[in-house]
Amino acid sequence: MAGQRVAYQGTAGAYSHMACQKVFPECEVLPCDDFSGALALVIEGQADCAMIPLENSTAGRVEEIYRLIPSTHLSVVAEHFEPVRHCLLARAGTSVDQLTHACSHPQALAQCHQHLRHLGIRPVASIDTAIAARDLAGNNEPGRAVIASELAAELYGLEILRRDFQDVDGNTTRFLVFAREQQHAVALPGVNYITSLLFTVRNLPAALYKALGGFATNGVNLIKLESYMDGGTMEASHFHLDVHGHQASGPLANALEELSYFSQELRILGSYPAHSYRSRTEFV
């Protein structure tokens, strides 16, 4: 993987940056201002892939990603689960009782909501956890803190006032890796696969029930189903579906054939090896 370029949203010290380091330790990382910019680098060939957060175990899905995926033609080639251990950071010499507000990405603020409320600290949204940390390092505004990673504290010379500041232990973010071409075209023996896809059904009675019936009859396990409306017309429901199995395997291939029959649109994002995080519960 050496020599490859991986795009991510944020700046040095962001959780997406940490995920890139873990999955692609020898690759060049390319920080971007937003998710669309990271995906655009892949589309334009300036990056080989993009590391994009899809959902968090505490705060739920990243809404923006579900709006962006249908507008690209990129494929999902891998997934990664990254434990999120938030820190409450401030400039050196600041105490917790001096804090009035904390800046961070809305997802991080949501994941620390109860702790912020308990301390009487007002949440302030920022575009990124690490950018908030970088800005605080050059800002003397009294009472200001940020929620970011321990790496961000190290990079920007901030003091860690509270470690493990997230409300729920085991807080984890699931990332998807997007590339221009699908990979893992052939299912390898002994490897557990996940397949991600998008589909649309018409607003007709029992349309979703009929569309998903093939998974039950073919014994395919559905992992997650997310719905969202078309931003333009609201006339059709769009769905993101993750299932166990490789798209070329017999049972799943049969289920997908039935799904295509009852769907208005169907797009397979890709089949990829299941992350080891899933083996604790899903493949036992």
C-alpha positions in Angstrom: 0.0 0.0 0.0 3.1 2.3 0.2 2.8 5.2 -2.3 -0.9 5.3 -2.2 -2.8 8.5 -1.3 -5.7 8.5 1.2 -8.1 11.5 1.5 -10.0 12.3 4.6 -12.1 15.1 6.0 -10.4 17.2 8.7 -6.9 18.1 9.6 -4.0 16.5 11.4 -5.2 15.0 14.7 -8.8 14.3 13.5 -10.3 10.9 14.2 -10.4 10.2 10.4 -6.7 10.9 10.4 -6.1 8.4 13.1 -8.2 5.8 11.2 -6.1 6.4 8.1 -2.9 5.9 10.1 -4.2 2.6 11.4 -5.5 1.2 8.1 -2.9 2.7 5.8 0.2 3.3 7.9 2.5 3.7 4.9 0.3 5.8 2.7 0.3 9.6 2.2 -2.7 11.2 3.8 -4.5 14.1 2.2 -6.6 16.3 4.5 -9.7 18.0 3.1 -12.1 20.7 4.3 -15.2 18.6 3.9 -16.4 15.1 3.0 -17.3 16.1 -0.6 -13.8 17.4 -1.1 -12.3 14.1 0.1 -14.6 12.1 -2.3 -13.8 14.5 -5.1 -10.1 13.8 -4.8 -10.8 10.2 -5.4 -13.2 10.9 -8.3 -10.5 13.2 -9.9 -7.7 10.6 -9.5 -5.8 12.8 -7.0 -6.3 10.2 -4.3 -6.5 6.4 -4.4 -9.2 6.2 -1.8 -11.1 8.1 0.9 -11.7 7.2 4.5 -15.2 8.4 5.4 -17.1 8.0 8.7 -20.6 6.6 8.2 -22.0 6.1 11.7 -21.2 6.2 15.4 -22.4 3.9 18.1 -23.5 6.8 20.3 -24.5 9.6 17.9 -25.9 7.6 15.0 -25.4 8.1 11.3 -23.5 10.9 9.7 -26.4 12.5 7.7 -24.2 14.3 5.2 -22.6 11.1 3.9 -26.0 9.5 3.1 -26.7 12.6 0.9 -23.3 12.4 -0.8 -23.0 8.7 -1.6 -25.9 8.6 -4.2 -24.3 11.5 -6.1 -21.0 9.7 -6.7 -20.1 6.6 -8.6 -17.4 5.4 -6.1 -17.3 1.9 -4.7 -16.9 0.7 -1.1 -13.8 -1.4 -0.8 -13.3 -1.8 3.0 -14.7 -0.9 6.4 -13.0 0.1 9.6 -14.2 0.4 13.2 -12.3 3.0 15.2 -12.7 3.4 19.0 -13.4 7.0 19.8 -11.9 8.3 23.1 -12.7 12.0 23.4 -10.6 14.4 25.5 -11.7 17.7 26.9 -8.8 20.0 26.0 -7.9 23.6 26.9 -4.9 25.9 26.8 -2.3 25.2 29.5 -3.2 26.6 32.9 -6.9 26.5 32.3 -9.1 24.6 34.9 -12.4 22.9 34.2 -14.3 25.4 36.4 -13.2 28.2 34.2 -14.8 26.7 31.1 -17.9 28.2 29.6 -18.1 26.6 26.1 -16.5 23.8 24.1 -16.0 23.7 20.4 -16.0 20.5 18.3 -17.7 18.7 15.4 -21.4 18.2 16.0 -20.9 14.4 16.2 -18.4 14.7 19.0 -20.6 17.2 20.8 -23.4 14.8 20.6 -21.2 12.0 22.0 -20.3 14.1 25.0 -23.6 15.8 25.6 -24.3 14.5 29.1 -20.8 15.4 30.4 -21.0 18.9 28.9 -24.4 19.4 30.4 -23.2 18.2 33.8 -20.3 20.6 33.8 -22.4 23.5 32.5 -20.3 23.8 29.4 -22.1 25.1 26.3 -21.5 23.2 23.1 -20.4 25.1 20.0 -20.3 23.4 16.6 -17.1 23.4 14.6 -16.3 21.9 11.2 -13.9 19.3 12.7 -12.5 18.2 16.1 -8.9 18.8 15.2 -9.5 22.1 13.5 -11.2 23.2 16.7 -8.1 22.1 18.6 -5.7 23.9 16.2 -7.8 27.1 16.4 -7.8 27.0 20.2 -4.0 26.8 20.2 -3.8 30.2 18.7 -6.7 31.8 20.5 -6.7 33.4 24.0 -10.5 33.5 24.3 -11.4 32.9 28.0 -13.5 29.9 29.0 -13.0 28.1 25.7 -12.3 24.4 25.4 -12.5 21.8 22.7 -13.4 18.1 22.4 -10.8 16.3 20.4 -8.3 13.4 20.4 -5.2 12.9 22.5 -3.3 13.1 19.2 -4.7 16.6 18.7 -3.6 17.7 22.1 -0.1 16.5 21.4 0.0 18.1 18.0 -1.3 21.5 19.1 0.2 21.8 22.6 -3.1 21.7 24.5 -3.7 20.4 28.0 -5.9 17.4 28.6 -8.4 18.2 31.3 -10.5 15.1 31.1 -9.8 11.8 29.2 -12.5 9.5 28.0 -15.0 12.4 28.0 -17.5 10.5 25.8 -20.8 9.6 27.5 -20.8 5.9 26.6 -17.9 3.5 27.0 -17.2 1.6 23.8 -18.0 4.6 21.7 -17.0 3.5 18.1 -17.1 5.0 14.7 -17.5 2.9 11.5 -15.6 4.2 8.5 -16.0 3.1 4.9 -13.2 3.3 2.4 -14.2 4.5 -1.1 -12.3 4.0 -4.3 -13.0 4.4 -8.0 -13.2 0.7 -8.8 -14.8 -2.2 -7.0 -12.3 -4.7 -5.4 -12.8 -8.2 -4.0 -14.6 -9.4 -7.1 -14.0 -13.0 -6.0 -15.0 -14.3 -2.6 -12.1 -16.0 -0.9 -12.7 -19.1 1.2 -12.9 -18.5 4.9 -13.4 -14.8 4.6 -16.6 -13.1 5.9 -17.9 -10.4 3.6 -20.3 -7.4 3.9 -22.1 -6.1 0.8 -23.4 -2.5 0.8 -26.0 -1.3 -1.7 -28.5 1.5 -2.4 -32.0 0.9 -3.7 -35.2 2.9 -4.3 -38.8 1.7 -4.1 -42.0 3.4 -5.3 -44.5 4.7 -2.8 -46.8 1.7 -3.2 -48.3 -0.6 -0.5 -45.9 -3.3 0.7 -43.2 -2.2 -1.7 -40.4 -2.5 0.9 -41.8 -5.8 2.2 -41.7 -7.3 -1.3 -38.3 -5.8 -2.1 -36.7 -7.3 1.0 -38.5 -10.7 0.9 -35.8 -12.3 -1.2 -33.3 -11.9 1.7 -35.5 -13.9 4.0 -36.3 -16.7 1.5 -32.6 -17.0 0.7 -31.4 -17.0 4.3 -29.4 -13.7 4.0 -28.9 -11.7 7.2 -29.6 -8.0 7.0 -27.2 -6.0 9.1 -28.6 -2.5 8.7 -31.3 -0.6 6.8 -31.2 3.2 6.6 -33.9 5.2 4.8 -33.9 8.8 3.5 -36.1 10.8 1.1 -35.1 12.2 -2.3 -34.1 15.8 -1.5 -35.9 17.1 -4.6 -39.3 15.4 -4.9 -40.0 13.3 -1.8 -41.8 11.0 -4.1 -39.6 7.9 -3.4 -37.9 6.4 -0.4 -34.2 5.7 -0.8 -32.5 3.0 1.2 -28.9 2.1 2.2 -28.6 -1.6 3.0 -25.8 -3.7 4.5 -26.0 -7.5 4.4 -23.8 -10.4 5.2 -22.2 -12.2 2.3 -20.5 -11.5 -1.1 -22.6 -10.3 -4.0 -21.4 -13.2 -6.1 -22.3 -15.9 -3.7 -25.4 -18.0 -4.5 -27.8 -17.0 -1.7 -27.0 -13.3 -1.9 -27.0 -13.2 -5.7 -30.5 -14.7 -5.7 -31.7 -12.2 -3.1 -30.3 -9.3 -5.1 -32.0 -10.6 -8.2 -35.4 -10.5 -6.4 -34.6 -7.1 -5.0 -33.9 -5.7 -8.5 -37.3 -7.0 -9.6 -39.1 -5.0 -7.0 -36.9 -1.9 -7.0 -37.1 1.2 -9.1 -33.3 1.6 -8.8 -30.5 -0.7 -7.4 -26.8 0.1 -7.1 -24.4 -2.3 -5.4 -21.7 -0.2 -3.7 -19.4 -3.2 -3.2 -18.5 -6.3 -1.3 -15.6 -6.2 1.1 -14.1 -8.2 4.0 -15.9 -7.7 7.3 -13.8 -5.9 9.9 -12.6 -7.9 12.9 -14.8 -5.8 15.1 -17.8 -7.7 13.9 -16.4 -11.1 14.8 -17.2 -10.5 18.5 -20.9 -10.9 17.9 -21.9 -11.4 14.2 -20.0 -14.4 13.1 -20.0 -16.7 16.1 
